[in-house]
Amino acid sequence: MHELSIATAVVEACAERAAGARILRVRIEIGQLSAVLPDSLRFCFEVCAQGTAAEGAELEILETAGRAICETCGGTLALSSPYGRCDCGGLLRIVAGNELRVKDMEIA
């Protein structure tokens, strides 16, 4: 379950940035192609936040859709998995959907 290590890193990074202030909300952007399960991350975040400045903080997850551009024809395609080919047979370059980043946080 790599969500546990991701949640640990998020809590640690946010607590460091908060510099002792109480964290009220953390907003994370997760791409649908990133292989991170939002519900698992929420659960792990709550566990990892216990006893830290992030305890009780709301975790807001913004999911971004997968999108790719065909290397051959330049067409844009929606992706639900990180694999695929364009209708023209060309290879795809993923341009959105593999993000995993802390967008911002709110502190007291």
C-alpha positions in Angstrom: 0.0 0.0 0.0 2.1 2.9 -1.3 -0.7 5.4 -0.1 0.7 5.0 3.4 4.1 6.3 2.4 2.6 9.1 0.3 0.4 10.1 3.3 3.4 10.1 5.6 5.3 12.3 3.3 2.4 14.7 2.8 1.8 15.0 6.6 5.6 15.5 7.3 5.9 18.1 4.5 2.8 20.0 5.6 3.8 20.0 9.3 7.2 21.3 8.4 5.8 24.1 6.3 3.1 24.9 9.0 6.0 25.7 11.4 3.9 24.7 14.5 0.6 26.1 13.4 -2.4 23.9 13.3 -3.3 22.6 9.8 -7.0 22.9 9.0 -7.0 21.6 5.4 -4.7 20.1 2.9 -5.6 20.1 -0.8 -3.9 17.4 -3.0 -4.1 17.0 -6.7 -4.1 13.4 -7.9 -4.2 12.3 -11.5 -6.4 9.4 -12.4 -3.4 7.8 -14.0 -1.2 8.1 -11.0 -2.2 4.7 -9.5 -3.1 6.3 -6.2 -6.4 5.4 -4.7 -8.1 8.5 -3.2 -10.1 6.6 -0.5 -6.9 4.7 0.6 -5.0 8.0 0.8 -7.7 9.6 2.9 -7.6 6.7 5.4 -3.8 6.7 5.5 -3.8 10.5 5.9 -6.0 10.3 9.0 -3.8 7.7 10.5 -0.6 9.5 9.8 -1.9 12.9 11.0 -2.6 11.6 14.5 -0.4 13.4 17.0 0.8 16.0 14.4 -0.2 19.5 13.5 -2.4 17.9 10.8 -4.5 15.9 13.2 -8.2 16.6 12.4 -7.3 18.4 9.2 -9.6 17.9 6.2 -8.0 16.3 3.2 -9.4 17.6 0.0 -8.5 15.5 -3.1 -8.8 17.1 -6.6 -8.7 14.4 -9.2 -7.5 15.3 -12.7 -8.5 13.4 -15.8 -6.0 11.5 -17.9 -5.2 13.2 -21.2 -2.8 12.5 -24.0 -1.6 13.9 -27.3 -0.9 11.6 -30.3 2.7 11.8 -31.4 1.6 11.1 -35.0 -1.5 13.2 -35.7 -1.5 15.6 -32.8 -5.0 14.6 -31.7 -5.9 14.9 -28.0 -7.5 11.9 -26.3 -9.0 11.3 -22.9 -7.4 8.4 -21.1 -8.7 6.1 -18.3 -5.5 4.1 -18.2 -1.8 4.9 -18.8 -1.8 2.7 -21.9 -3.3 3.1 -25.3 -3.0 4.1 -28.9 -4.6 6.8 -31.0 -7.2 5.7 -33.6 -4.6 6.6 -36.2 -2.2 4.0 -34.6 0.2 6.6 -33.2 1.8 6.5 -29.8 0.5 8.7 -27.1 2.3 11.2 -24.9 0.5 11.7 -21.5 0.0 15.4 -20.8 -2.3 15.2 -17.8 -3.5 12.7 -15.2 -0.3 11.5 -13.6 0.0 14.4 -11.1 0.5 13.9 -7.4 1.2 17.1 -5.6 0.1 19.1 -2.6 -1.7 22.1 -4.1 -2.0 24.1 -0.9 -3.0 24.0 2.8 -4.9 26.1 5.2 -3.5 26.7 8.7 -4.9 28.4 11.8 
